[in-house]
Amino acid sequence: MKKKTVFVIPGYRHRITQKPYRKLAKMLKKEGYSPILISIPWKQTTISENTKLFLNKYKKIHARKKYILGFSFGAMIALLASTKIRTSGLVLCSLSPYFKEDMKKITRIKSPAVTPKRREDFSRLHAKTLAKQIKAGQIRMLYGEKEEKVLINRVLKTYTDISAKNKYLIPIQNTEHNIGDIRYLRTIDQVARQLH
């Protein structure tokens, strides 16, 4: 049985073979984790469907400690999954602002990410309710200080709504919505060292 496993869920349309995720896996290995990169079929799927797929993979892995790390849409999947299963730690990187509460603000957004099917799914995901249902021993929320205001607001609101005691909010200076940014990767590395 593995001691520490970390599941890494990439952002929208990102592939686990891309450089930032390969770098991330290498870093996590160095810190004593067994990283499992989760491939998400983004085409014509919803966050809820992606979460079900992830949970199937999660339940098949046996480890003493299991952590979930997600970026952007991947962070939404990680958050949703952590309301359904108990996990040692949850690392939400740049949580996407696509929850029920955000839908009014993003109705004008013309984005390939917001298909009618996905929009319907988003409108059923109530961030405040979900935040209170997280079953993680420790929670870390990261975001780049140069990200879109709507994303930063979502991160801050969700952080406030999380009732768990062991939670930390970590802003990354001079960083945009880019997990490949060396500052972002270094911050994740520091977080990985602090999780227990």
N, C-alpha and C positions, 0 to 999 in steps of 0.2 A: 504493500500500500504506500502511495506517495504521501509525503508529509504535507507539503504546501502546494496547492494547485491554484493557478490564476487563469481564469477564462477571460480572453480579450475579445470584445465585440467591436468591430470597426464601424466607422461612420458611413453615412449613406453613399452607396456606390463605390465604397472603398473595397479593395481586395486585400486579403491577408498576405498576399505575396508582395505587396508594395513595400518599398524601402522603410517607411516609418514603423510599420508593424514588425518587420524583420529585426530592426534595431531594437524595438521595444522588447521583443521576445528574448533577444540576446541579453539585454540589461536585466530583465526579470530572472533569467537563468542564473546570472552572476550573483543575484541577491538571494539565491537559494529556492526559487520557485520553479515549479514545472508549468511553463506557460502552454495553454491550449488556445490557439487562435481559431475563432469560430467564423466560418464562411457563411455569409447571409445572402440568400437569393433575393435581391432587392426588387427585381422586376415584378410588377403587378402583385406585390404582397403588402400587407399592412404590418404595423408595429406589433399588433396583437398576434398575428400569425407568426411573425418572426420570433416573438417571445416563446410561443409554444414549441417551435423548432429548437430554440436554444435550450429550453428546459428538458427536452428529450435527451439532448447531448449531455447536459449537466448531470442528470440523474444516473447516467451510465458510468460516470467517473467516480471512483472511490479514493478519497484522500482524507487525511486527518483534518486538514483545514482547506476550505475552498473559498476563494475570493473571486469577485466579478469586477472587471474593469470595462467600461464602455465609453466610446467617444461619440458625441453628437447624437445621431439617431441610435447609435449603439448604446449610449448612456440611457436613452429612453427605454430600450429593451432591458438593460441591466436593472433599472429602477423597477420596472414592471415585474421582472422575474423575481426580484428580491421581496416582493409582497406575497409571493406564492411559495417560496422555499426559504429555509434558514441558511444564512451564509456567514462565514467568519468576518468578511469585510466587503465593502462596496466602494468602488472608486468611480465617481461620475465625472467625466471630463467633458466640459462644454455641453451641458444638457440642452438639447434642442427645445425651442419655445413653441412646441406644437401640441399643447394640451388643450383640453376643453376651454380653460380660462383664456387661452391665447388666441382662440379661433376668430374672435371678433376683430382682433388687431391684424390678423394675417389674411383676411378675406381678399384683400387687394393684391396679395402676393401672387404673381404668376410664376410658379416654380414647378419644374418637372417632378419634384418630390411630393407636391401636394395634388395627388390625383383625387377624383371624386371618392373613390373607394377608401383612400387613406384619410381624406378629410372627415368622412363619416366615422372612421375608427378613432381619429384624434378627438372628435367631439364627444366620445364616450370615456376618454381618459381624463379623469379629474385629478389634477396634480396634487391639490391639497389633501384629498382623501388618500391617494396613493402614498404620499409622503409619510402619513401617519401609520401606514401599514407595513413599512419596511421592516424586514426581519434580519437585520445585519448587525453583527457585534460591534462594528466600527464603520463609520462613513466618512469619506473624504470627497469634497466637491471642489473641482478645479475649473478655472476658466481664465481665458486670456483677457487682460485689461483693455485690449484694443478690439474686442469682439463687438458685434452689434449690440446696441442698447437693449433691444428686446430679449436677446439671449441672456445678457447679464441680469436683467430684471427677473427672468424665469429662474435662474440659478439662485439668486438671493431670496426670492419668495419661497422656493422649494426648501432651501436650507432652513429658513425660519420655521417652516411647517413640519420639519422632521422632528419627531418627539424623542428620538434616541439621544442619550447623553453623550456618547463617544462620537462626536461629529466635529469636523473641522472644515472651514471654508478657506480655500487657498487661491488667491488671485496671482496670476503670473504676469509680471511686468513686461510692457512693450511687446505683447504677444497677441497675434490674431487667431482666427479659427483654423489652427493648423497643428495637428498632433505631430507633424514631422519637424516642427521648429525645435531646435536644440534646447531652448529654454523650457519648452513644454516637456520634452523627454527627460530632461534633468530633474524637473519637478516631480514627475511620476517616479523616477528613480529614488528620490528622497522619500516620497510617500511609501514606496514599497519597503524601504528600510525600516520605516517607523511602524508599519503594521505588525501586529503580533498574533 
